[in-house]
Amino acid sequence: MMSVDLKIAVIFLVQITIGILGNFSLLYHYMSLCFNGGRSRSTDVIFRHLTVANSLVILSRGIPETMAAFGLRYFLNDFGCKVVFYMHRVVRGVSIGTTCLLSIFQAITISPRSSRWAEMKAKALKYIGPSTILCWILHMLVNIIVPMYVIKKWSNENITTIDFKYCSATLHDKGTDFLCATVTSIPDVLCLGLMSWASGSMVFILYTHKQRVQHIHRTNLSSRFSPETRATQTILVLVSTFVSFYTLSSVIYICFSCFGKTTWWLVNTTALISICFPTVSPFILLSCNPCVSRLFCTCTRRNTQLPHLTRNI
């Protein structure tokens, strides 16, 4: 029988392997389109940043947790602990931020010509690159306080700490900890709100268009293969996955900050949840791209009324 720590290590190892393969497959998919002469989409820049951020989230949290579960404890020095935790917080924020940017730019792109957002389509494309860079800079600045809480190992029993088995995080008074947690969570909450709004707008636009042209698809294309339906499903799955994992992670993070009590299963559960979204998200995107691309080519040849809906999914 395997010990509990060994089982946890195996779970982390499997999750890391799947996540890295998924993100590198997504990156390969878009790079191959570029090198093989395929048409490069404006959102490919966001996808590349999202892939890099997701990969770093998995590596910065998954590898230390796996090594600790295998029995290698406190293998990082004080500087290494600060770097690893700071990197994880930054790339985690960038992963959420780029997902939010993807939703916003896609919502603007598929908006009808009569919409007030139609005038922003050309301008939005110019800001994709700067927006992704700004996302990195913002999270680097917001999380600058994270290293102040992280140390290698604290032996003073009068100080409350969270023991991660390879590093420790110190807790101060509840007021200070709550303030720091609030400051570092503001960008994530803002992204959550914007992503929900953008995704809701896309669902509404696609649903309205489907209702308006339903008589066209009744004879030529079943709802199963409708690009609008696939786009709606992809958006809903991606957003609901993000919201679910983010909510669980936030609840546990609040428990750490406010109650100052940690248990073995709580620490491991937090680590597993923190790399679930970066692991799952590339497979959600990859599962829809091939079908959507074929439909886009078919619809382009047939001169459908809304080619821009399928071109950006």
N, C-alpha and C positions, 0 to 999 in steps of 0.2 A: 504493500500500500504506500502510495506517495504521501508525503507530509503535506500539510496545508500550504506551507510556504512554497513548496515545489509546484503544487498545482497552480498557485497564483503566478509563479514565474512562467509556467508554460502558457497560461492564458495571456499574459503580457507579451510573450514572445510571438504567439500566434497573431495577436492584434497588431503588433508592430509589423510583422511580415505582410499581412493583408493590407494594412494601411499604406505602407511604402510602395507595394506593388500597384495598388489602386491609383495612387497619386502620380507615380511615374508613368503608368499606362495612360493616364489623362494627359500628362505633359507630352508623351510620345505621340498621342493622337493628334494634338494640335501642331506639334512640330513637323510631323509627317505631312500634314496638309500644306504647310508652308514650303517645305523642301520639294514636295512632289508637284508643285505648281497649283495646288488647290487655292481656292479663294480665301484669303485671310480676313476674318471678321474683326471688327473693332473691339469686341469684348474678349478677344484672345489674350490681350494684355492683362486683363483682370484674371483670367483663368491661370495664366502663368504665375502671377503673384499668389493666387490662392493655392496653387499646387505647392509652391515653395514654402508658404506659411504652414500649410497642413503637414507637410513632411517634417518641418522643424518642430512643430507641436508634438508629433508622435515621437521623434527622436529625443527631444529635450526632457520629456516626462517618462516615456516608455522605457528607455535604456537604463536610467538610474533605478527605476522601480524594479526592473527585471533583475539587475545585478544585486540589489538589496534582497530581493526575494530568494535568490540563489545562495544567499548567506554572506555576500560581500558587503559589510556594513561600514559606513563612514569612510569610504574610499576617496572622497573629495575633500580638499582642504577648504579653508574659509573662503578664499577667493573663488574657487571653483563652484562652491555652493551658491554664492551670490550671482555668478555669471549664469549658471544653469537656470535658476529660478527667474532671474530677470529676463533671460531669453524666452523662457516658456510663457511668461506673462505677455511679452511683446508680441510674439508670433501668434499666440492665442487671440489677442485683440485684432491683429492684422487679418487673421482668418475670418473672424466675425465681420470686420470692416469691409473686406473685399467681397464677401458674400452679400453684404448690404449694398455695396456699389453695383454689383452685378444686377441685383433686383431693380435698383433705381434706374440705371441706364437702359435696361431692357424694357421697363415700363414706359420710359420716354420714347423709345424706338418704335414700339408697337402701338403707340397712341394714334387714334384716327387723325386724318388731316384736318378735320374740323375742330379738333381739341385745342385747348389753349397751350398744351404742351408741344404741339406740332412745331412751333417756332423754335423750340429749344433743341430739336433733333440734331441739326448741324452743329450747334454750339456745344452740345453735350459730348460729341465725339472728340472734340479738341481737349476736353478736360479729363479724359479717362486716364491718361498717363500721369499728369500732375496729381490727380486725386489719389491714385494708388501710392505714390511717393509720400503725399501728405499723410496718408493713413499710417505708414511706417513711422514717420517723424512724430505724429501725435501720440502714438502708443509708446514710443521710446521716452517721451517726456512725461507722460502720465504715470508710467510705471517706474520712474526713477527712484521712488521711495521704497520699492520692493527690496533691494539689497540691504536696506537698513534693518530689516526684520529677519534676515537669514544669516545663520552661522553654521559652523561645522557641527559642533555638539556643545550644549550648555550644561555644565555640571552644578550650577547654583540651584538648589532646590526651592529657593524663594521666588524664582522667576518661572512663570508658566510658559511652557513651550509645546510646540507640536512636533513630535518626533516622526520623521519620515524614514528613519532607519539608515539614511545616507547623509542627511542634513537635518537641521532643526530650524524651526521658525519661532521666534520669541513673540510673546503677547504682552502688551502693556495694559494700561487701564482701558476699560471698556469704551469710554468716550473717544479716546485716541484711535483705538482699533476700528471703531465704527466709522469715524470720520475718514480714515484712510481707505476703508473698504468702500465707502460711498464715493470718494474721489476716483478710485480706480475702476469703479463700476459704471460711472456716468457714461463714458463712450459706448460701453456694451449695451446699456439700456437704451441709449439714443439710437444705436444701430438696430436694435430689436424693434423699436417703434417705426423707424423708417422702412425696414424690411417688410414689416407687416402691412404698412400702408401701400408700398410698391407692389407687393404680391397680391394684395386685395384688389388693387387697381387693374393689374394684369388679368386676374381671374374675371373681373367684371367686363373688361374690354373683350376678352375672348368669348365669354358667354354671350354677350350682346351680339357680337358678330355672328356667332353660330346660330342664334335665334333668327337673325335677319336673313341669312342665306341658307337656312335649313332645307328649303325646297330644292336647292342646287345639289346638295350632298345626298339627298334622298335617293337619287337614281344613279349617281356616279361613284359615291364614296361612302361607305358605312361609317358610323360614328366610331367604330373601333379603331379605324385607321386615320381618323380626322386629326390633322396637325394641331388644331385648336384644342382638342381633347387631350392630346398627348402633352401639349405645353402646359395646360391647366394642371394635369396630374403631376408633372414634374415640379412645378412651382409649389403646389400644395405639399408634396412629399418632402421637398427640400426645406421649406419653411417649418413645417410641423416637426421634422427631425431636429432642426436647430433649436426650436423653442423647447422641445422636450428635454434635450440634453442640457441646454443652458439653464432651464428651471431647476433641474435636479442638482446641477453643479452649484447654482447660486444658493440653494437651500442649505447644502452642506457647508459652503463657504461661510454663510451667516452663522451656522452652528459653531464653526471654528472661531469666528471673530467675537461673538457675543457670549458664548457659554464657556469657552476656554477648556472644554473637555474633549478629549479625543480617544478613540479606541482603534484597535488594530483594523477592524473591518471597515471603519469609517474612512481611514486614510487610504486604504486600498481601493475602496469603492470610488472615492474622489478621483484617484488616478485613472481608474478604468473609464469613468464617465468623461473625464477631460479629453481623452483621445478618441472617444467614440465618434463624434461628429467629423473630425478630420479623416477618420477611417472610412466612414460610410459615404460621405458626400461625393467623392469621385465616382463611385459606382452608380450613384443616382444619376449623375450627369452622363456617364458613359453609356448607361443602359438606354438612354433616349436619343443620343446623337446619331447613330447609324440610321435608324428609322426616319428620323426627322430630315436627315440629309437626303435620303432617297425621295421622300415626299416633296422636299423643296425642289429637287430637279424635275420631278414629274409636274409639279404645279407651275414651275417656270415655263415649261414647254407648252402647257395648256393655257398660259396667260390668265391665271386666276386673278380674282379681284384684289387679294391681299397677299402679294408675294413677300412683303416685308415681315409678315407674321412668322413665316417659316425660316426666313433667312437668318434671323437672329436668335433662334432657339438652339 
